[in-house]
Amino acid sequence: MPAPTSNNTSVFSQLSVFGHQKVVYCNDEATGLKAIIAIHDTTLGPALGGTRMWPYKSENDALQDVLRLSRSMTYKAAITGLNLGGGSTVIIGDSRKDKNEALLRMYGKFIKNLNGEYITAEDVGTNTRDMEYIRMETQYVTGVPESIGGSGDPTPVAARGVYMGIKGCLKELYGNDNLAGKSVAVQGTGHVGENLVKLLREENAKVYVSDIDEDRLRQVAKKYGAEAVEHNSIFDLDVDIYAPCALGATINSKTINQLKCAIIAGSANSQLEDEQLHGKMLLEKGILYAPDYVINAGGLINLYSEIAGFNKKRTMQLTENIYDAIRNVLKLSKTENISTVVAANKIAEKRIADIKKIKTSF
């Protein structure tokens, strides 16, 4: 899924690149709210996506990000079999100093006016407390604390999904999905990364960890018996699996030449700097890549379960389906000799097209 070109300044032209249905600009001088809500596709159900708060350099940068994020959510829901469409919001501002109750509640009013076409959740720069404020103005918000009926912390579910995706890759490559004795380099020891390290070590995988936060790195390494490595040396390790669980775009022309792994499978968003170019490079090098929006769908599944009223057991059952979703992508990639990115997109687009035949947009 290449990002819309930032050179095109026409909003309508940018929407047409990937078929976005609607973009809503939210502006309120009294609270300082400046936000963009993008709804990509609602064929499968209401658009669900996070609210990201970030000090973008320009409004066009913010638009580019929200268009990319919303489209990714459409594909993530489609390929994992969820009855959801894709949407996203970006709030322009510094979450550390610009975020407050009034701004978030005003934003909630804009969501309410969409009458259920869009449901939001937390993302970079927002948290469960912020979702509580939004919930004061609209019911169309998920990811709220368990204490008020929400699904709570999604990171264990997200990590479980990545773990199942890794096992799906192993099964496809080696004929079995046993992690014992396999070596994994986990880049990023945040909440998802730490939970993944825990699952990998429980199955006796050899785990290397790196993080720009050295205190966090040492803490996680000691807690789970993993080996801490310098942040910049993670790409030089001779391992079976590289699991990017922090920033995006870590897989690029430079790092692909450095990598000595057989599999790339992690929780980070936008792992490939250029999806088409680097997806093809990985195919040619023989590195099996689990597309990020497939393997990291556990967080979305957790939110979907909250909306549908599923219990934790059902949530985990749905998350374990990522194993088969990844294998289907890998099989199509191998059969048609196409990158796994292209294969995943084809599967997601086919489901949307098939459902479109039997129902109109939500």
VENJOKA-V188280 format. One line per field, one symbol per residue. ss: DSSP state (h for helix, s for strand, l for the rest). A space follows every 50 residues. Layout:
ss->???
//
This chain:
ss->llllllllllhhhhhhhllllsssssssllllssssssssslllllssss ssssllllhhhhhhhhhhhhhhhhhhhhhlllllssssssssllllllll hhhhhhhhhhhhlllllssssslllllhhhhhhhhlllllsllllhhhll llllhhhhhhhhhhhhhhhhhhhhllllllllssssslllhhhhhhhhhh hhlllssssslllhhhhhhhhhhhllssllhhhhhhllllssssllllll slhhhhhhllllsslllllllsllhhhhhhhhhhhllssllhhhhllhhh hhhhhhhhlllhhhhhhhhhlhhhhhhhhhhhhhhhlllhhhhhhhhhhh hhhhhhllllll
//
